[in-house]
Amino acid sequence: MGLSYWGHRAEGRTFVWVCDEELTGSRTPLDPKFEWRNSSPTGFEWSYRGSGPRQLAHAILAHATGNRELVNLLSWKFMRDFIELLPRPHWIITRDEVLAWIDQQRVVDGLDLSLLEEGY
């Protein structure tokens, strides 16, 4: 599976991890990237449109691409297309799914992402 992002809700709290099943099977907390954007100082959320889901969209795109400009350009749409549709109790998104969604934006929205591609 490679890199994936796992979200889980338990006892009123949310947890999101980056999992690397190919190399080590490791699981580390996803960095919220508050230094890039602070939409939700209370943390990640999903299954609706709001500040917590926007922070999650931002963090996943940041981790998957490392490209701040691309993240700023696409995080709102990624939240609408992906994050607000995630099931509440738990979910898994692969990095490949994230990158495929980014590539699809060229076709759907006609975005010229060629200048932003250096980060992924």
N, C-alpha and C positions, 0 to 999 in steps of 0.2 A: 504494500500500500504506500510506502514512502512516508512523507510528511503529511500529517493531518491535524485538524483542530477539533477538539472534543469539548462539548459543553454539557454541563450537568447542573441540575438544580436539586438542592437538598436542604431541608430545614430552613427555608426562606432565604437561602444564600445561593449565589451562582458561582460556578467554577468553570474556567476555560483553560485548557492545556494545549500545548503543542506536543504532539507525539511523533516520534521517529521510530517507526517499527522496523525499517530496513536495517539501520545501522546498529542501534543499541536497545531498542525497545523502551527508550527513555520517555519520560513525561515531565515537562516543565511548565510552569504557569505562563500563559501568554502575557507578554508585556503590553500594557494598555497604551503605551506611546503618548502619555500625557504631555510630554515635551513637544510633540508635534501638533496635538490638538487635545483640548480638555473639554469634551462635550458633556461628560458625566463623571464628576469626581467620586460618585458613589459606586462606580464600576460598571460591569457589563450587564446587559439584558438582551433579550431576544423575544420573538413572537409578536411584536407590535412595532410601531413606528415611534421613535422618541430618542431622547438623549443617550440612554444606556445602549440601545441597539446601534446608534450611530457610532458610539465609542468602540463597540465590538467590530463593526464594519471597518472602521479606521485601523484598528489594531491588526486584524487578519490581513487586510491588504498591505499594511506596512510590513508585516512579517513575511508575507509571501513574495513581495517585490523589492522591498528596501528602497522604494522610489517615492519620495515625499510628494513630488508634483503629481505623479499618477494617483497617489492616494487621495490627495486633495481634490483632484478632478473627479474621481469615481466613487468616493465613499458614500455619498448620499444615495446614488443609484444602486450601489451594492447592498446598502441597507434595505432599500425597497424591494429589490429583486431576490435577495437571498435571506438576509437576517430576519426580517419581519415574518418570513414564512417558516422559520424553523420551529419544530415541535417544542413545547414548553419543558417537558421533563429532561430530555437529553437529545443530543445530536452529534453527528460527525460530518465534517467537510474536509475533503482532501485538498492539498495545495494544488494538485492538477486540476481539480474542479474550479478553483479560484482563478487560476491562470487561463483556463478555457473560457470562463466568463469574461475575463478582461479581453481576450482575443475576439470574442463575439461582439464586443461593443464597437469594434471597427465596422462590422457588417451592419448591425442593427442601427447604430447612431451615426455611422460614417465618421467616427473620430479618427483623427490622425495621431496615433500614439507613437509614431516612429521616433520623435524627439525625446520621448520619455522612457524608452525601452532599456536604457543602460542598466537599470537597477534590477532586472530579473532575467 
